Amino acid sequence: MTTINYTPEMVATLTANAPLDYTKAQALGAEMGRSAKSIIAKAKREGIEYISKPAPARKKSAPTKSDIVSAICSGLDIDDLAGLEKATGSALSKLLGAIK
């Protein structure tokens, strides 16, 4: 025998509140005695529209240590400074700033 986790009335409530987002899922979960994740999973299984959180913004691309070392090499007119990449990024940036 299968246990019914969501009654037809519960599914109707989810459908009536569509489109769902995380905040609505939390509120409905509190009403129904379910977790927000359970509400979201049921909504997706039933084909009820769910709007997920937008992805966090990516970090701005900063120059890599290799880029900074290359700039230092260019500024000093040196072919190679092997091993300098192991220095901290802030130290390399200060060195590059002092050269320019």
N, C-alpha and C positions, 0 to 999 in steps of 0.2 A: 504494500500500500504506500502511495506517495503522499507526503505531507505538502499541503498547499501553503506556500509562503506569502503569496499575494492573492487576495480575493479579487474578484472582478470589480468590486467597488473601488479597491485601492488602485487598480490599473486605470479605471475610469478617472479617478482623481489625478493620476499622473498625466493622463491624456488631456484633461481639462486645463492643466497648468503648463502645457507645452507652449513654447519651447522652454526646456529646463536648462538651468545653469547650476553651478555648484551651490550658490546661495539658496536657490529654490530647493535643491536636493536636500540640503541640510534642514531647512524648515519642514519639508514634507517628511523627512526621516524622523524628526522629532515628533511630529504628529502621529506617524504610523508605527513608531517604535522600531525603526530600522535605521541603519547607518546611511550616511550620504552615499557611500560607495555602492551599497546595495541598491539604493534608489536609482543611481546612474546606470548600474548594470542592468537592472530590470527595464529601464526606459530604452536602453539600446537594444535589448532582446526583443522588446515589443515594437521597435521601430519608431519610438517617440523621439522627436527631435531634441538633441542635447547639444548645447553650445559649450565647448570646452574653453578653459582659460587660454588666453593668448600666450604663446611661447615668450619667455623672457628675452629681452633685447640682448643681442650679442655684444661682447666687449668691443670697444674700438680697437682696430688693429694697430698695435704699437710695433715699432721696429724691433726685430729680433736682435739678440746679442750678436749673432753673426753679421747682421747688417751694420750694427754699430762698429764692430771690429773692422769691417771692410771700409767704413768711412774713416776710421782712425788711420788705417793703412794708407788710404788715399791722401789724407791730410798730411801725413808724415813722409809720403813718397817711399813707402816700404812695401816690399812684395808680400810678406807673410809675417803674421804675429801669432803663430800656432800656440794654443793654450790660453790665449787671452780671453777666449769665450767663457772660460770657467770663472771669471771675475763676476761680481754682482752687476746687474743691469744699471743700478744707480752709479756705481763707480765708473763703468764704461761711459755712461752719459756725461759725467763730470769731466772725464778725460777728453772726450770728444769736444765738449764745450770749451775747454781750455785751449785746444788746438785751433779752433776756428776763430 
